C-alpha cells in the first residue's frame, strides 16, 4: 500500500542531503567544536558553516543566530529570557490566544509569577488584527509575542506592523515572533520584520528533530535560562548537537521558496476543490491562509474517528497541533467554532514531497468515511 503523508506541520521527512550530513559528522567529523585540536577545529568549521546558512536564510548576521534543541526551547528562551532581563521595567506581556503551546504555557507560568498577560483573540478570519495589537500595547509592555503563521489553520498574522506599533506607543517592549510554520515557506528578512527575537525549528523543514534556532537582534539582551559553558555565547551553553545542526544547515541549503510555494498553492487548491465538494465538509482555514496548511471539518464525524479511518489506508493527517496530543484545539475554540465543528476538524499539511495522488487518495477515503463512519 502506498503511503500518503499529509502531516507536514507536525514534522517532515528528513532529506537525503540532511541525513547524509548528520551521518558524516557523527562518523567522520565527530570532534567537539570547543576542542582546540584538529578534530575540534574541523567540527567548529561545520558549526560555523551551518550557522552562516541559517543566518543567510533570514538575512541576519551569524552572531545573531543561537542554536537550541528546537522551536519550543527557542520560544521559552525568548519569553523567559526577556521577562528576566526586563523584570525592573514592567510585567506586561501581549500575546495571542492562538499561539503554540510553548508560548501559551510559558506565558501562563509567568502569570503565576505575577506578570500581566494579555491574550488577544482572532477575528472571524482567524487573524489577530493590527488594531487589536495597538490597543493592547502600552508603555508598561515588556514583550509582544505573536506567531507569523498559525500551525492549525495557516492564518497569517500581521507581524510586519508590530515593531511600528511598539515604537508608536513609546514602549521598550521586545518583539518576538514564532516563525516555525513560516520558515522555509515564505521569504524572511529579519530587519524588514523588525523582530528582536525569531524562533525557528529544523524538523519542519526536512531536517532532524532536536534542533532549532533563536535569532536575537544585535544589541538586544535577554537572560540565559541555562548555565555551564561558553557555547552559543553563553545564552545556550552545553556542547552543540553538531550532527543535527549540520543536517539543519544542509536542509536549509535546499530551500527553493518560490518554486515550492507555487507548487503547494496548486496542491491546496486541488485539495479544496475535491474535498469541499463532499457533503458535510467545511473549510476552517481562512481564505488567505498559508497554502501549506488546510484545516477543515467533516461535520458530525469525530476527528479521532476520521484519523483512524484514514490511517487504515496509510493516509496520515492530524486533528491539530501534534504537541496537543489529542486535546481539544484551543485555536478552533478561539475562532468561535461550534463544538461539533471543532470536534470534527482535521488538519492537512503539505510539503514539496506531496502529490495530487496523495490528495486523490485522501478524497476517496474521506468520501467513504462520510458514508460509513458513525456520526456523533
C-alpha positions, -999 to +999 in steps of 0.1 A: +000+000+000+013+034-009+019+058+020+003+093+018+019+116+044-001+148+048+010+159+083+040+181+075+031+208+100+038+182+127+071+171+112+087+164+078+106+136+063+144+143+066+160+150+032+187+127+019+212+155+019+205+164+056+206+127+066+240+122+049+254+153+066+243+141+100+259+107+094+291+123+080+295+144+111+287+115+135+312+092+119+339+114+104+338+149+119+329+138+154+351+162+174+338+186+200+336+221+184+351+236+215+382+213+215+414+230+204+429+201+184+424+194+147+393+172+152+377+200+172+386+227+147+371+206+119+339+203+139+339+240+146+341+247+109+309+226+104+292+246+131+303+279+115+291+268+081+256+258+094+253+290+114+260+310+082+234+291+062+207+297+088+217+334+092+217+339+054+182+323+052+167+351+072+191+378+061+207+380+096+242+382+109+259+349+120+263+364+155+225+368+158+219+330+155+218+308+186+212+271+182+186+254+205+170+220+208+140+232+187+112+257+185+099+250+220+132+259+236+136+289+213+102+302+223+109+296+260+143+312+259+128+343+241+099+346+266+115+338+300+148+354+289+130+387+281+110+386+314+141+380+334+161+407+316+133+433+318+120+425+353+126+460+365+110+477+335+075+462+337+055+430+339+031+432+310+032+408+281+010+408+250+004+377+230-025+359+213-049+332+222-039+311+192-001+307+199+017+274+200+015+258+235+052+265+241+043+302+241+010+300+259+023+277+287+054+299+291+031+330+295+008+311+319+038+303+340+048+339+341+012+349+351+017+327+382+048+348+390+028+380+389+030+391+353+001+405+334-005+387+302-030+399+275-042+371+252-057+387+220-084+368+202-086+365+165-113+379+143-136+358+121-108+352+096-086+337+123-063+368+124-053+390+153-055+425+138-030+453+140-057+474+156-061+449+184-024+448+190-022+486+190-049+488+217-031+463+239+005+476+238+014+504+262+045+518+279+044+491+305+046+463+280+080+444+280+072+417+254+050+412+224+049+376+212+029+369+180+034+339+157+038+345+120+016+316+108-008+296+128+001+260+130-035+247+129-052+269+104-024+285+084-037+320+092-011+347+085-006+373+113+002+410+106+036+408+122+051+434+098+031+461+118+042+451+153+076+468+156+060+501+143+032+497+169+057+492+197+076+524+186+044+544+182+035+536+218+069+546+231+073+512+245+106+494+253+090+460+246+108+434+227+090+418+197+092+380+195+077+360+167+074+322+164+082+316+127+083+278+130+055+273+105+066+302+082+103+293+079+113+278+046+078+286+032+079+324+028+109+348+024+120+361+057+142+392+062+147+398+099+154+435+095+123+441+075+101+423+100+116+444+128+116+415+153+140+414+181+136+376+186+127+349+160+121+312+167+130+286+141+127+248+140+146+222+119+122+193+117+095+214+099+120+219+070+132+184+063+159+183+089+161+161+120+142+166+153+161+180+183+175+212+168+162+248+162+175+283+164+167+316+181+175+349+163+185+376+187+188+410+171+222+427+176+221+449+207+192+430+223+199+414+256+179+386+271+189+365+301+201+328+297+180+300+311+209+276+314+244+279+327+276+259+324+297+268+294+308+292+267+289+277+239+264+299+219+280+329+236+266+317+270+230+322+260+225+285+254+256+267+270+263+230+265+280+210+238+262+217+205+243+189+188+266+192+158+252+163+137+217+178+140+230+214+134+249+203+103+219+185+090+198+216+097+221+237+076+220+211+048+182+211+047+181+249+046+206+250+018+179+232-003+153+259+001+135+269-031+108+290-016+091+305-047+091+272-066+077+252-036+051+279-028+036+278-063+035+240-063+019+238-028-006+265-038-018+243-067-020+212-043-040+233-018-065+245-045-068+210-058-075+196-024-101+223-016-119+217-049-122+180-043-128+178-005-153+207-003-174+190-030-183+164-004-214+168+016-208+180+052-172+192+046-165+227+058-134+249+055-119+262+087-087+278+073-092+315+062-091+323+025-057+340+028-041+312+048-006+299+040-014+272+015+008+247+034-020+242+059-056+233+052-080+228+081-115+215+075-143+197+093-162+166+083-193+176+102-206+150+127-176+126+124-152+130+153-116+139+143-102+108+160-126+085+142-117+100+108-080+099+116-081+062+123-102+056+092-076+074+071-047+057+088-062+023+077-055+034+041-020+047+050-031+083+049-017+104+077-032+138+087-038+153+122-066+168+142-045+199+152-011+206+168+009+174+174+020+189+207-016+188+220-016+150+217-053+148+210-065+175+234-093+198+221-080+227+200-076+260+218-072+276+183-105+265+170-122+274+203-107+309+200-121+312+165-156+307+179-163+275+160-191+253+174-181+224+195-194+200+169-174+216+141-142+218+162-146+182+173-147+171+136-117+191+124-087+176+106-056+194+095-039+186+062-004+200+058+016+198+027+053+198+017+072+198-016+071+160-015+033+157-018+015+150-050-020+151-064-021+113-059-019+119-022-049+142-024-069+118-046-063+090-020-074+114+008-105+124-011-116+088-018-110+078+018-129+108+032-157+101+007-160+066+020-158+078+056-187+102+052-209+073+042-197+046+066-184+062+098-207+067+128-217+103+132-218+119+166 
